[in-house]
């Protein structure tokens, strides 16, 4: 099958990593083509300004994508962001191919999005919060919604023990834009208030730093560094080989795919994302974690500093049950997030969409 992934990435994001993992799992079975503003994993792609607004750029993008589909004999178009969904819906109708969407986060709800939801012939939601959101706000039919979680390549992620060190290294992982910036600020504010009462640690901030945030962040960290001493804090920016960095660290503060990759390596993970804080990942909060993409989609949002303080103490102090929790966490990731199972489920969605014939009407 010839598949087109349509994205609107300007910076490294979970949707791109999701697509990369799928393409790798399908190697030798399907041929994957890529269109996006930018991509960052070394794949060949066609650059188009997909992130631009519908009028006039969305219309221009639609004709360009439709031409690409015809020229490359694409059989399925799979879109991964709101702007990409809009373009893909029109291009699929023009070319008569099925359109699949993956919804990575709850969509904005307003007049235009309700009028033209552009959810595709079949819709994949990565967690239960998104499924509920689609049903409640867009009245999307249950038969067209498929709960298929994020997938990671577990063959490349092996659990490993971390030798004891004098000062623990804690990763704070996530791009520093959108809702993740608020979550990051929440961590900094809490650290400034309580770091003097915590065991010393070396905090490493991992993620793309937007140009417009760089000056603010440098200023914040210059002040925070003196207040939290002897603890230290530094920025690493975007790190391509994240598994190695996780393996050489003691614990992680993250949500979404980064949290999954850390749990798969057996690291304690403080689940904190765009939706707020869940706490240190344990069996008693796993259902909540699964529902919200490990903290990104909490409803209502929960930025509780007392809960964050307790969770920080939990990852910084030794726990006798940590080896058992690490084994449990790896088992959960293998059970629910193995890319091989996820890729097979998505193939089944493609087959279902293909058997339905032509894509839906324009502006669906």
N, C-alpha and C positions, 0 to 999 in steps of 0.2 A: 504494500500500500504506500502511496505517495502522500505524505502528510505535511501540511504547512503549519508551523507554530508562528502565531502572530502575537507579538509583545510590544510594549511601549516603554522599555527600560531606558533610563538615563543613567542609572547607577546600578551596581551589583545588587540583586534582590532575590528573594526566595523563589519567585516565579521562574526566574531564569535557571536557578539551580534545579528546580523541579523538572523543567523541560530537559535540561542536560542529562539528568538521571534517567528519564524516560527514553531519550534517544540512545543512551548507552545500553539500556536493557533491551532495546529493540534492534540493536545492530545486527545486520544480516537478515532481518525479517522485514523491516520497513525502511523506506528512504525518507528522511526528515529534512525539510527545508525551513529556513528561518528568515523572518522579517522583523526588524525592531529598529528603534532609534539607535541604540547601541547595545552591544553584547560584550561579555567580559570573560568568557570561558574558552576562547580560542577557536570557536567554531566559525565556519564560513557563513556569512549572512548578508542579506540585502538591507541596506540602511534606508529607512523612510521615517519621516517625522510623525509617527503614529500618535505621539502624545498630544499633538496639537488639536485644537477644538474642532468640532464637527464642521462648522461653516467658517471658511471655505476649505480648510485643510483636510477635514474628514472626507469631503466629497472627492477631492483630488486623490487622496490616499486610496479611496475605494476603487477608482478607475485603475490606479497603478497596481493594486493588489489583484484585481480581476485580471488584468493583463498578465501578471506573473503566474496566476493560476492556470490560465490557458496555455502560456508558453511552456510551463513545466509539467503540464498534465496532472495537476494536483487533484487528489480524490477526496481529501478531508481537510477542512480548515479548522484549527483548534486555537482559540484566542484566550488570553490570560490577563486582561485588564479591561477596565470600563471603556477606555477609548478604543482599544483593540476590538472589543466585542462589537462596538458600533460599526466599525469599518468591515469587520468580518461578516456581519449579518447582511450588509448590502452586497459585498463581493460574492458571498455564497449564493444569494438570490440571482445575481447577474449571471453566474457561471453554472448554476444548477447543481452545486455540490453540497453535501451536508456540512453543517456548522455545529461544532462542539465548543462549549465554554467551560473553563474551570474558574470558579469563583474563589479567589484566595482570601478575600476579606469581605465583610458585609458591604453591599453596594450603597452609595448615597441614595436617599429617598427624597425625590422632589418631582415636580410636575413632568419634566422632560423624561426622567428615568422611568416613571410609571407609564408614560405614554409610549415610549420606545425602550423597553427593557433590554432588548437584544440579547436574550439568554440562550439562543441557539436551539437547534432541534433537540439536543440533549444537553443537560447541565450537570456538571460535576461540582459538588461542594466538598470542601476539605474538612469540615467539622459540622457538628450538630447545630451550633449557633447560626451558621450560615444557612443550613437547611431551614431552620425555623424562620429566619429573616426572609428568605425567598417566599415561603408560604404566606407569611403574615403581610408583607408589604407589596408583593408582586403577584400574589395569587397564582403562583406557578404550579402547574399540575404535578402531583406526586409521581406520576409515571415517568415524567421527564427529568426528575431530580435523582441524582445518584450520589450517595455519600461514599467518597473514595478519598482516603486520607493522603497526606503527604507521603512520599516514598523516598527512602534513602538506600544507598548501595551498601549493604552490611558486609559484603565480601571484602570491602576496603577499609572497614572499621573494626578493629580487634580490641577487645577489652584489655587493659593493662593496669598493673599496679603502679602506684606513684610512691617513691621512696620519701620518707619523712624529711622535711627541710626545716630550717630555723624560722624562715618567714614564708608563709603560704602565698602562692601566686594565684590570684583570682581573676578570671577573665570576665569582662563585661562586653557581651557580644551583641551587635545589632547596628544596622545603619542608623546614622544620627540625623534622621529627617522625619517629617510627618509626626505620627503618634509616638514613634520610638524616641524622638527628642524629648518629649514630655516625660516618658518613662526614665530616660537617662538623667534628666534634671532631678527627678524624684530620688534617684540613687545618690547623686552628688549632695543634695540637700540633707539627706539622712546621714551620709558619711560625715559631713561637716559637723553635724550635731553630736554624733555618738562615737566617732572614731577613737577618741581618747580613751574610751572605756572598752574598746575591742582589742583582741590580740593583734599585734602588728601584722600587716599583710602588704603585699605588693599587688596593686590593682592595675590591670592592663585593659585599656579600652580598645576594642577591636571592631572596626567598621568604617565604612566610607564617611568622611567628614565633608559635608557640603561647604563650598567656598564661602557662602554667606554666614556660616556658623563658625568658621575657623577662628576668627578674631575673638569672638565671645568665649569660645572654649579655651583658647590659650590664656585669656585673662582669668577665667574661672579656676583653671587648674593651677595657675601660679599662686593664687590666694589659698586654694584648698590644700596644696602640697605642704605649706607651712603649718596649717592648722591640724593636719592629721598625722604629722610626724610622731613617732618613727615610721609609721606606714608611708608607703609611696604610691604615686599614681602617675601613669603615663599613657600616651596614645600610641597605638601601633598602626592606625589607619586600616585600610583594606588588606587582609592577609589571604593570599591565594591558597596556601597549604594549611588550612585551618585544622585538620586532624592532628598534624604534628604539634601545633601550638597547644591544642587541647590535651594531648598526651603528656606534655611537659608542664601542665598546670595542675592545681589541686582541687579547684572547684570552678563553677561557671555560673554566671548570672545571665539568663537568656530566655527566649521564648521560641516558638516555631521550630524550624529546621535546625537551627543552631543548638537548641536545647536537646533535640532528638539525637543529633550527632554526639553530643557530650554524654548523654545517658548511655548511648551505645558503647562508649569507651569506658563506662563504669565510673564516671565522675559525678560527685554530688552536684546537683543543679538547683539553683534558686530560680523558680519559674516567675519571670517578670517580663511583661511585654506591653504592647500598646493598650491593653485592657486593664493593666495594673498587676497586682501581685497575687499569686496563688500561695507561694511559700516553697519550702524545700520539697522537691518531688518525692512523694512517699505513697504507699498504697491508699491511705485514707483520702488523698486529694487527687488521685489519678483520674477518676471519673470527671471531675471538674476540669482537669488539664486536657483530657481528650476532647471535651465539648468545646473548648475555647482555643484550640491550636496552641496549647501549652502556655496560655496567658495572653495571647494577642487579642482575643475576642470576648473578654469577660463582659457580661451585662448584668447589672450596671458596672461601670468601671470602678475599680477598687485600688486606690492609692493610699494605703494605710501605713503610716510610718512606724507604728508600733509593731505591726506584723513584719515589716521589712527588717526592723532591728532584731527581732527574735530570730528571723531566718538567717541573717548575717552571722549571728552568734552560733547558729547551728552548723553552718558550713565552715566556720573558722575553728571551732572546738572539736577535738576528736570524739567520735561516736563508736561505741563497741559494735553496733549493728550495721555499720556502713558497708562492710563486704556483702552482707546479706541483701541490703537494699540495692546495691550495685548489680548483683545478679538478677534480682527481681526486675529492675529497670531494663536491663538488657533483654530479658525475656519478653517484656511488654513491647519493646521496640520491634523485636523480631516478629512478634505475633501480629502487630497492627500496621507496621510501617515499612516492611520489606519491599523494596522497589520491584522485585520480581512479581509479587502478588498484585501490587498496585498497577503495574504495566499490563498484566493480564486482564484486570478488571476494566481498565480504560479501553483495551482492545475490544472487549465485549460491548462497551458503549458505542464504539465506532461501528461495529457490525450492526448494532441495532439501528443507528442513525442511517447507515447505508441502505439497509433493507427498506427504509421508509421512502426512498427515492429522493426527489428534489428537495432542496432546502426550503425553509418557510418563506413567507412573503416579505417584501422589504420593510425595514424598520420594525421588525417583529418585536 
